[in-house]
C-alpha cells in the first residue's frame, strides 16, 4: 500500500513542481536504488520483464529507479528527460487469472521511464502495453497471491496525469494543482482521456448509460479498498499539504518530505509503532492488520522558471521508515551510483544502506522514542546540509562528490547509532507486547541480523 502526490507550480507558488511517493511493501522486501545509463539494444531483441518476455526498443533512457530487490520493474523512478512515475495498487471487481501472464504495475513504470521523453508519452506507453499484455501479475514478495490492478501518477516539468486502470480499461485526467493518490480508484466521469470506446464496451455489463457512467463506481472492489484505508491516507496527505501551504504561503520539497515522514493518527510525541495502522503515511508494520511498512521514499522537484538552469532535483531515502531517514540527492550524468553495491541490498542482512538502517528501524519498533531521540539529532543537520548543498550547487563536477558525501555520512551515522543502541541495549522487545513481538521475531528469522536480541 502506497501514497503518491504531485504539487504543481499552481499549488506551490514557488515556480517549482514537486512529486513524491512512499512505497509500502512487506517488511523484509529490501529496496534497491538502481541507476541505469542510456543503452542501445540490438534490433528485434527481446526483454525479460518480471514474468513475461516482450519486444525491446532500440534505445532505453538513463533512469534512477527505486525497486524491490527481487523484481525487474520499479515502484517509482525518474528518467533523464525529467519524467517521474509512481504507482498504487487498486482493487477492482474484475477477475484476474492469477497465472502471471502479464505486466505488473512496476514493470509498466520501468518500461515507461526507459522509453518516454514526456509525461504524456509515458501515459500512452503504459496504456498501449496494458492493452496489449494486460496486468495479470503477482505484485507481492512472500505473499504470492497479491494480485491487483494499478493507478499511476505521471509527471514532468510541465505536465502531469493521473491514470487509473481496471484490467485493460483505463481513464486519465490532467493534474493542474495538487493531487494525492492511495490505494483506490478516484476518477468518476471527470476524465480527460480513456481507453477506446470505454463506455460502449462495458455498458451492457454495467447497465449504465453514458450520462451516469463512473469509472470508480463501476470498477471499485469496496471491501479491499476499504481495508487498505487509502481514502484516509489520501485525505490526510491533501489536508497536510493545504495546511502547510496556508501557513506560509508556499509549499516546498521540505514540506513534502515532512508529510512523507508523518503518522497522521498520532500526535508527534505520542507515536507508537506497535499501535500504528494503515492510516499512517509513514507506514510501520504491526502484523495482520498492517502487514506492510514504507520501504523506500522519493521526492522529485522541477524548476519551471523560463530560464532555469537548475538541474532536476532527485531525493531518495534508500531506506525504510522515512521518519528515521535522510532524503539524499541524486543527479543524472553521474557514474558513481551505477551498480553501486551499497544501494543494492539482497534478501538477508549485509552492511549496505538499506539493511544498516533496517537494523535500527527494527529496534525502533520496540522503543521508538529512545531510538528517535538518539538518531534525530544526527540526521537533522545532514538533511539541512542536503538542501543547502543543492541550493549552492555551482557546476556539474560537484555532483559526484556531493552524492558520495551524503551516502557516506548516512552510512556512518547508521553504524555509529547501531553501535550505541547495541551497547546501551536500547530497542529490545517488551514483555507486555507478546503478539507484536512474535510477529517481528518471525520477520527477523533467517535474516542474520548482527544484533541477537532482535
Secondary structure, 3 states (H helix, E strand, C coil): CCEEEEECHHHHCCCEEEEEEEEEEECCCCEEEEEECCEECCCCCEEECCCCEEECCCEECCEEEEEECCCCCCCEEEECCCCEEEEEEECECCCCCCCCCCCCHHHHHHHHHHHCCCHHHHHHHHHHHHHHHCCCCECCCCCCCCECEEEEEEECCCCEEEEEEECCEEEEEECCCEEEECCCCCCCCCCCEECCCHHHHHHHHHCCCHHHCCHHHHHECHHHHHHHCHHHHHHHHHHHHHHHHHHHCCCCHHHHHHHHCCCCCCCHHHCCHHHCCCCCCCCCCCCCCCCEEEEEEEEEEEECCCCCCCCCEEEECCCCCHHHCCCEEECCCCCCCCCCHHHCCCCCCCCCHHHHHHHHHHHHCCCHHHHHHHHHHHHHHHHHHHHHHHHCCCCCCHHHHHHHHHHHHHHHHHHHHHHHHHHHCCCCCCCCCHHHHHHHHHHHCCCCCCCCCC
